[in-house]
Amino acid sequence: MRKLQLGPRWEGATLAERHGVEVVSRVSDFDTEYHLVRDSVAFTDFSFLRSYRLPTDQGIDLLDRLLPGNVARIRYGRVLQTFLADDDGRLLADCYVANNDEELILLCEASVEDDLIAGIIRDADQEGIAQDLTDSHVLLSVDGFSAWAVARDLFGADVLGLPYLSVELYPFENEKVYVFRAGKTSEFGYLLMAPRSVGERLFEAVRAAVASHGGGG
């Protein structure tokens, strides 16, 4: 089973296995978690997604072969939500593709075994252009009515100008964090992807910002 890099930080949470990957299953009871998202803000760990970086010029062709969405038409700074399916059209993964100028970022949430998704991408990548970020980066999800306030506190007021389904890089402790305005709660959600080297410090910064707005994990 692939473990979450920040698993030890989720002390008190329920961790479980899903499709061969460790996930944060529950932090508190259902009603509490529901009202955090509905009325304030909540965060959780989305590092169970598979993540990749590809050069734009070659990556467009590769992803066009794998995904039904029109990758070639994603504008700079925008994100396409699409999916990965098998040869019979059955859903294998829900996917985001972000165009960050000279690179494409692919995020895949598997509905089958994690190793199967990794194998499909590896087999399709005959030229070895896809850099697997799954183990070298962490991915945190911030969702809810006040998610925008957490993003603003962490990265400045400029983040408020991000439209839904967009991506931008922001500095964090001498590293760059990908901020995707995308997630399970549409415009009320953000995904934050950072190098593992600052993952724990980002976790603590997010947790503190979420708490300051009446939210929780």
Secondary structure, 3 states (H helix, E strand, C coil): CECCCCHHHCCCCEEEEECCEEEEEECCCHHHHHHHHHHCCEEEECCCCEEEEEEHHHHHHHHHHHCCCCHHHCCCCEEEEEEEECCCCCEEEEEEEEEECCEEEEEEEECCCHHHHHHHHHHHCCCCCCEECCCCEEEEEEECCCHHHHHHHHHCHHHHHCCCCEEEEEEECCEEEEEEECCCCHHHEEEEEEEHHHHHHHHHHHHHHHHHCCCEC
